Amino acid sequence: MSKHDSTVEKNINFMGQRFIAMVFSGLLLIASIGSLVVNGLQFGLDFTGGLQIEAEFAEKADLEKVRTILAESGFADASIVYFGAETEVMVRTQQELKKGVKEKILSALEASTDSGVTIKRIEFVGPQVGDELRDQGGIGMLFALAVVMAYVALRFQFKFSVAAVAALIHDVIIVLGIFSIFKFDFDLTVLAAVLAVIGYSLNDTIVVSDRIRENFRKLRTGSAVEIINTSLTQTLGRTLVTSLTTMLVLLALFFVGGELIHAFSIALIIGIVVGTYSSIYVAANVLLLMQITKEDLIVPVKEGAEFDDLP
């Protein structure tokens, strides 16, 4: 048995499951797009506009009690989280800064504790600013995808750029879809997480694509499926180590990072899982659907190069 045959036997048959992966991805995308169309996103204060109040309690604040009393006072939409220490609370509500609103919130906060409470800061985000942030965020994501497609097309080949962008769009839609399905708050931190997911997923896809290109040029035998399986097997260790180490940091942020970055860490955890999956199955699957061949990756010979070695 040749060395090449031995290597092939050790390969994991990733592409043998590509049709199952295609159906799985299709179902996730349908569910995500359907929820986004029907439910939309639960935009946070950054996008909708409203009040943000920072209050300091003399003793530890009981968030459930604060939430209940604020709801009874007409602020049922209010989001209440710890802001740093457990004596500091941030209240977010879509109420406008009308006369008496500040006093009404302060009265509700005082009713939730036997000790004193003071409002350290109150600020209002206008709906026009929120609209601008939402529009600019969407444009930023589209611009990032366009730049990625141009970069991969120049670095590798057009089919690779289509595969990379398909994987990125797949990841973004599923992250947004999960936030829509479970009605998680979507604010600027989550938008930053989605952009970070694009960068992470692209990095993983580039590593896999580089190995696929290298093996298409190096391996003289084997079909496109076999060469892609070889490439995915060779990069699997690196992919898993990177994903697991990143996941450990994100889990730490999720459990001990506090409420302010809770949605941010959720978005990144979902993005890392989906991004790792898409770099293996979505990008490689698209390459096979586009019928990638060795001829696509042959290095073009410069005109007159055959005479360079002549004396």
Backbone torsions as a table, in degrees:
resi	resn	phi	psi	omega
1	MET	NA	132.1	-178.6
2	SER	-74.7	163.6	178.7
3	LYS	-62.3	-38.5	-178.8
4	HIS	-65.0	-43.0	-179.4
5	ASP	-62.6	-39.4	178.7
6	SER	-63.0	-38.5	179.9
7	THR	-66.8	-41.5	-178.3
8	VAL	-63.7	-38.7	-179.8
9	GLU	-62.4	-29.5	-178.6
10	LYS	-83.5	-8.4	-178.2
11	ASN	-69.7	146.8	173.7
12	ILE	-86.2	132.7	-176.5
13	ASN	-83.3	69.5	-179.9
14	PHE	-60.1	-46.7	-174.1
15	MET	-73.1	-10.6	173.8
16	GLY	-66.9	-22.5	179.3
17	GLN	-103.7	16.4	-171.4
18	ARG	-67.2	-30.8	179.9
19	PHE	-72.9	-36.4	174.5
20	ILE	-64.0	-43.0	178.5
21	ALA	-63.2	-36.8	179.9
22	MET	-64.5	-42.6	178.6
23	VAL	-66.0	-42.9	180.0
24	PHE	-60.9	-47.0	178.7
25	SER	-63.9	-39.8	178.9
26	GLY	-60.9	-42.6	179.3
27	LEU	-65.6	-41.9	178.0
28	LEU	-62.5	-42.5	-179.3
29	LEU	-67.3	-40.8	179.2
30	ILE	-63.3	-45.2	179.4
31	ALA	-63.4	-41.4	-178.4
32	SER	-67.6	-48.6	-179.3
33	ILE	-64.9	-39.9	178.5
34	GLY	-60.9	-44.1	179.0
35	SER	-67.4	-38.8	178.9
36	LEU	-64.6	-36.7	179.1
37	VAL	-71.9	-44.2	-175.1
38	VAL	-79.9	-50.5	-173.5
39	ASN	-96.7	-28.2	-174.5
40	GLY	70.3	-163.9	178.5
41	LEU	-106.2	146.7	177.2
42	GLN	-85.2	82.5	-175.3
43	PHE	-65.4	137.9	178.3
44	GLY	-82.0	-175.2	-175.9
45	LEU	-60.9	-30.0	-179.1
46	ASP	-58.4	-32.5	-175.5
47	PHE	-102.3	-31.4	-175.2
48	THR	-90.2	-23.5	-174.1
49	GLY	87.2	155.7	-179.8
50	GLY	148.3	-166.2	-176.0
51	LEU	-99.5	143.7	172.2
52	GLN	-128.3	119.2	-175.1
53	ILE	-120.5	131.0	173.2
54	GLU	-106.4	122.5	-178.4
55	ALA	-123.6	146.7	178.9
56	GLU	-118.5	123.3	178.7
57	PHE	-94.4	152.2	177.3
58	ALA	-71.5	-29.8	177.4
59	GLU	-127.9	176.9	-179.5
60	LYS	-57.0	131.7	-178.1
61	ALA	-83.1	138.9	174.9
62	ASP	-93.7	100.6	-173.5
63	LEU	-61.7	-38.5	-179.7
64	GLU	-63.9	-41.7	179.0
65	LYS	-66.9	-42.0	177.4
66	VAL	-60.8	-44.3	-178.8
67	ARG	-62.5	-42.7	-179.2
68	THR	-64.3	-46.5	-177.2
69	ILE	-69.0	-37.5	177.0
70	LEU	-64.2	-39.4	178.1
71	ALA	-63.2	-40.7	178.7
72	GLU	-67.4	-23.8	-179.0
73	SER	-90.9	6.2	176.9
74	GLY	99.1	12.6	178.9
75	PHE	-116.8	55.6	-176.6
76	ALA	-65.9	-23.8	-177.9
77	ASP	-86.1	-0.1	-172.9
78	ALA	-67.0	140.0	173.5
79	SER	-105.6	124.8	-176.1
80	ILE	-121.4	122.8	179.9
81	VAL	-139.4	158.7	172.0
82	TYR	-70.4	142.9	179.7
83	PHE	-123.5	85.1	-175.1
84	GLY	90.9	-110.1	-179.4
85	ALA	-76.8	166.1	-178.9
86	GLU	-76.4	-3.3	174.2
87	THR	-95.8	-6.9	-179.6
88	GLU	-110.6	129.7	-174.2
89	VAL	-127.5	140.1	173.1
90	MET	-110.8	128.0	178.3
91	VAL	-112.8	127.7	177.0
92	ARG	-121.7	130.0	179.0
93	THR	-145.4	150.3	-178.2
94	GLN	-84.6	10.9	176.0
95	GLN	-68.1	150.0	176.2
96	GLU	-84.3	159.9	-178.5
97	LEU	-82.1	74.4	178.2
98	LYS	-92.9	169.7	-179.9
99	LYS	-64.4	130.2	177.2
100	GLY	90.3	-11.2	-178.7
101	VAL	-66.2	-45.0	179.5
102	LYS	-58.9	-45.5	-179.6
103	GLU	-64.8	-37.3	-179.6
104	LYS	-66.4	-40.3	178.3
105	ILE	-68.1	-43.2	179.2
106	LEU	-61.1	-40.8	178.7
107	SER	-62.7	-39.9	179.1
108	ALA	-67.4	-39.6	178.6
109	LEU	-65.4	-40.4	179.1
110	GLU	-65.5	-34.0	179.8
111	ALA	-71.7	-15.9	-177.7
112	SER	-89.7	-0.6	-177.6
113	THR	-146.5	151.5	176.5
114	ASP	-85.9	-13.6	178.6
115	SER	-101.4	-179.6	-176.7
116	GLY	-78.3	161.3	176.2
117	VAL	-147.7	139.2	179.1
118	THR	-128.9	147.2	175.9
119	ILE	-91.1	116.9	-177.8
120	LYS	-82.5	-36.2	-177.6
121	ARG	-156.2	142.7	174.1
122	ILE	-138.1	130.4	-179.7
123	GLU	-141.2	155.4	-176.3
124	PHE	-120.3	129.6	175.4
125	VAL	-103.8	117.6	-177.9
126	GLY	-72.8	150.3	179.4
127	PRO	-62.1	-29.2	178.8
128	GLN	-66.3	-40.7	176.6
129	VAL	-63.1	-40.9	178.6
130	GLY	-61.8	-41.8	178.0
131	ASP	-62.3	-41.7	179.6
132	GLU	-63.9	-42.6	179.2
133	LEU	-62.8	-41.8	-179.7
134	ARG	-65.0	-44.7	-180.0
135	ASP	-64.9	-44.6	-179.7
136	GLN	-65.9	-36.0	177.0
137	GLY	-63.7	-42.9	177.9
138	GLY	-64.3	-42.4	177.4
139	ILE	-63.2	-38.8	178.8
140	GLY	-61.0	-41.2	179.0
141	MET	-66.8	-43.2	179.0
142	LEU	-63.6	-41.2	179.0
143	PHE	-63.6	-41.5	179.0
144	ALA	-60.9	-42.8	179.5
145	LEU	-65.8	-38.5	179.5
146	ALA	-66.0	-42.6	179.2
147	VAL	-64.6	-40.2	178.9
148	VAL	-61.2	-45.2	-178.6
149	MET	-62.0	-42.6	179.4
150	ALA	-65.4	-42.6	-178.7
151	TYR	-63.1	-47.8	-177.7
152	VAL	-67.1	-35.7	178.3
153	ALA	-63.4	-39.3	178.9
154	LEU	-74.6	-39.3	-175.8
155	ARG	-74.8	-38.8	-176.9
156	PHE	-117.5	-91.5	-176.2
157	GLN	-165.1	159.0	-172.5
158	PHE	-56.8	-40.7	-179.0
159	LYS	-62.6	-34.9	177.5
160	PHE	-67.7	-36.6	179.9
161	SER	-66.9	-40.0	176.9
162	VAL	-63.1	-43.2	-180.0
163	ALA	-63.6	-42.6	-179.1
164	ALA	-65.1	-45.9	-179.3
165	VAL	-67.7	-36.4	176.6
166	ALA	-60.9	-41.7	178.5
167	ALA	-65.4	-40.3	-179.3
168	LEU	-67.6	-44.2	178.2
169	ILE	-62.1	-41.0	176.4
170	HIS	-56.5	-46.6	-177.7
171	ASP	-66.6	-45.8	-177.4
172	VAL	-63.6	-45.4	-178.4
173	ILE	-62.8	-40.7	-178.4
174	ILE	-69.3	-40.8	177.2
175	VAL	-61.3	-48.0	178.8
176	LEU	-63.8	-38.6	-179.8
177	GLY	-63.9	-41.8	178.7
178	ILE	-65.0	-38.7	176.4
179	PHE	-64.7	-34.5	178.4
180	SER	-72.5	-44.1	-177.8
181	ILE	-62.1	-45.5	-176.8
182	PHE	-92.9	3.3	176.4
183	LYS	55.9	40.9	172.6
184	PHE	-73.7	148.5	177.2
185	ASP	-66.1	133.8	178.1
186	PHE	-110.8	107.9	-179.5
187	ASP	-125.6	-168.4	-176.6
188	LEU	-64.0	-33.3	179.1
189	THR	-65.7	-36.2	178.1
190	VAL	-70.2	-39.1	176.1
191	LEU	-60.6	-41.4	176.4
192	ALA	-62.5	-38.4	179.0
193	ALA	-65.2	-40.1	179.1
194	VAL	-62.9	-41.8	176.9
195	LEU	-65.0	-36.4	176.7
196	ALA	-66.1	-36.4	177.4
197	VAL	-62.6	-40.5	177.2
198	ILE	-58.5	-45.1	179.5
199	GLY	-65.2	-43.3	-179.1
200	TYR	-65.0	-49.1	-178.3
201	SER	-62.5	-38.5	178.3
202	LEU	-63.0	-43.7	179.9
203	ASN	-58.2	-44.5	180.0
204	ASP	-65.5	-41.9	-179.3
205	THR	-66.4	-36.9	179.4
206	ILE	-64.1	-42.1	179.2
207	VAL	-61.1	-46.6	179.9
208	VAL	-64.9	-43.4	-179.2
209	SER	-63.1	-38.6	179.3
210	ASP	-62.5	-42.3	178.8
211	ARG	-69.5	-36.8	177.5
212	ILE	-62.8	-45.6	179.2
213	ARG	-61.5	-44.2	-179.5
214	GLU	-61.2	-43.8	-177.8
215	ASN	-73.0	-31.4	175.8
216	PHE	-63.6	-34.1	179.6
217	ARG	-82.5	-29.4	-172.5
218	LYS	-90.8	-44.3	-175.7
219	LEU	-80.4	121.6	-175.3
220	ARG	-83.0	-23.9	-179.2
221	THR	-118.7	166.5	177.3
222	GLY	104.1	145.8	178.7
223	SER	-79.3	174.2	178.7
224	ALA	-61.3	-38.8	178.6
225	VAL	-62.4	-44.2	-179.1
226	GLU	-65.5	-40.9	-179.3
227	ILE	-67.5	-39.7	178.5
228	ILE	-67.6	-40.0	175.6
229	ASN	-60.0	-42.0	177.3
230	THR	-60.6	-45.7	-177.9
231	SER	-64.5	-43.8	-179.9
232	LEU	-65.9	-37.8	177.7
233	THR	-65.0	-41.9	-179.0
234	GLN	-66.3	-31.0	-178.2
235	THR	-97.1	-2.9	-175.7
236	LEU	-60.4	-44.5	-178.6
237	GLY	-59.2	-46.7	179.8
238	ARG	-63.3	-41.4	-179.7
239	THR	-62.5	-45.5	-178.3
240	LEU	-66.9	-42.3	-179.9
241	VAL	-62.9	-45.3	179.3
242	THR	-62.2	-45.1	-178.2
243	SER	-65.2	-44.0	-177.1
244	LEU	-67.4	-43.1	179.7
245	THR	-65.9	-39.2	176.2
246	THR	-65.2	-39.4	-179.3
247	MET	-64.6	-36.1	178.4
248	LEU	-60.6	-42.8	178.6
249	VAL	-64.6	-43.2	-178.1
250	LEU	-67.7	-36.3	176.7
251	LEU	-65.3	-38.2	176.3
252	ALA	-62.6	-43.5	177.3
253	LEU	-62.7	-39.3	-177.5
254	PHE	-65.8	-43.5	-173.9
255	PHE	-85.9	-33.0	-175.7
256	VAL	-123.2	3.2	-176.7
257	GLY	-81.3	-12.0	179.2
258	GLY	94.0	167.2	-175.3
259	GLU	-66.3	-29.8	-173.8
260	LEU	-63.7	-31.4	179.9
261	ILE	-112.4	18.5	-179.3
262	HIS	-63.0	-50.8	-179.4
263	ALA	-65.3	-36.2	178.1
264	PHE	-59.7	-47.5	-178.6
265	SER	-68.5	-35.8	177.0
266	ILE	-61.6	-46.1	-179.2
267	ALA	-60.8	-41.1	-179.4
268	LEU	-71.4	-37.7	178.2
269	ILE	-62.0	-46.8	177.3
270	ILE	-61.2	-43.8	-177.8
271	GLY	-63.3	-39.4	-179.9
272	ILE	-65.7	-44.3	179.8
273	VAL	-63.1	-49.7	-177.7
274	VAL	-68.4	-37.8	180.0
275	GLY	-65.2	-39.9	176.8
276	THR	-64.0	-43.3	178.3
277	TYR	-62.7	-44.4	-175.0
278	SER	-69.5	-32.9	179.4
279	SER	-67.4	-24.9	178.3
280	ILE	-88.0	-49.8	-170.5
281	TYR	-100.9	-39.6	-175.5
282	VAL	-74.9	-54.3	-177.0
283	ALA	-61.2	-47.8	-179.5
284	ALA	-65.7	-36.4	179.1
285	ASN	-63.6	-41.6	178.9
286	VAL	-64.0	-39.4	177.4
287	LEU	-59.3	-42.2	179.0
288	LEU	-68.9	-38.2	178.2
289	LEU	-65.0	-31.3	178.1
290	MET	-87.3	5.0	175.2
291	GLN	58.0	57.0	176.3
292	ILE	-63.3	137.0	-179.7
293	THR	-133.2	168.5	177.6
294	LYS	-63.3	-32.3	-179.4
295	GLU	-63.8	-29.6	179.1
296	ASP	-65.5	-24.4	-172.2
297	LEU	-112.6	8.5	177.3
298	ILE	-67.1	131.9	178.9
299	VAL	-70.4	121.8	-179.1
300	PRO	-63.7	136.9	179.6
301	VAL	-85.3	129.4	179.9
302	LYS	-66.8	142.9	-179.8
303	GLU	-62.7	126.8	-179.6
304	GLY	87.9	1.7	-177.7
305	ALA	-65.6	-27.9	-178.8
306	GLU	-67.5	-14.6	179.8
307	PHE	-99.1	-1.2	-174.6
308	ASP	-64.7	-32.3	-175.5
309	ASP	-88.0	-3.1	-179.5
310	LEU	-73.5	143.6	179.0
311	PRO	-68.7	NA	NA
